[in-house]
């Protein structure tokens, strides 16, 4: 297999990102059938770290952040064929390296990924709240 090259803020096309999501477990939980939404996800990310092998996208960490206090790691995806090689850990490390010294990384784990995040050193937090477009806010 070719060596993996890591890049920060290198443009990723919607086709490349969609193919990677489908080749990882995230394709089941992302709007891969909505290219406009995928394009918006890519265009509005503040920090994107990618992994490339032989010119092919094999991993990505896509974040929304203020770079000083909070970084929300929206997607950490590695092609199933490339998993187990430390790519996800390296993408996360490079994401952290791109942030300020007080900035913390937050993420919501995909089902079944808890053991992975614990294994690489993240700390579990008990609270997360979600508001969807259809949820009503009570008064």
Secondary structure as the mmCIF struct_conf table of DSSP 4:
data_model
#
loop_
_struct_conf.conf_type_id
_struct_conf.id
_struct_conf.beg_label_comp_id
_struct_conf.beg_label_asym_id
_struct_conf.beg_label_seq_id
_struct_conf.end_label_comp_id
_struct_conf.end_label_asym_id
_struct_conf.end_label_seq_id
HELX_LH_PP_P HELX_LH_PP_P1 UNK A 2 UNK A 3
STRN STRN1 UNK A 4 UNK A 8
BEND BEND1 UNK A 9 UNK A 9
HELX_RH_AL_P HELX_RH_AL_P1 UNK A 14 UNK A 23
BEND BEND2 UNK A 24 UNK A 24
HELX_RH_3T_P HELX_RH_3T_P1 UNK A 25 UNK A 28
TURN_TY1_P TURN_TY1_P1 UNK A 29 UNK A 29
BEND BEND3 UNK A 30 UNK A 30
TURN_TY1_P TURN_TY1_P2 UNK A 32 UNK A 33
HELX_RH_AL_P HELX_RH_AL_P2 UNK A 35 UNK A 43
TURN_TY1_P TURN_TY1_P3 UNK A 44 UNK A 44
BEND BEND4 UNK A 46 UNK A 46
STRN STRN2 UNK A 47 UNK A 53
TURN_TY1_P TURN_TY1_P4 UNK A 54 UNK A 55
STRN STRN3 UNK A 56 UNK A 65
BEND BEND5 UNK A 67 UNK A 69
STRN STRN4 UNK A 70 UNK A 78
HELX_RH_3T_P HELX_RH_3T_P2 UNK A 80 UNK A 82
TURN_TY1_P TURN_TY1_P5 UNK A 83 UNK A 84
BEND BEND6 UNK A 85 UNK A 86
HELX_RH_AL_P HELX_RH_AL_P3 UNK A 87 UNK A 97
TURN_TY1_P TURN_TY1_P6 UNK A 98 UNK A 98
BEND BEND7 UNK A 99 UNK A 99
TURN_TY1_P TURN_TY1_P7 UNK A 101 UNK A 102
STRN STRN5 UNK A 104 UNK A 106
HELX_LH_PP_P HELX_LH_PP_P2 UNK A 109 UNK A 110
TURN_TY1_P TURN_TY1_P8 UNK A 111 UNK A 112
HELX_RH_AL_P HELX_RH_AL_P4 UNK A 114 UNK A 119
TURN_TY1_P TURN_TY1_P9 UNK A 120 UNK A 121
BEND BEND8 UNK A 126 UNK A 126
TURN_TY1_P TURN_TY1_P10 UNK A 133 UNK A 134
HELX_LH_PP_P HELX_LH_PP_P3 UNK A 135 UNK A 138
#
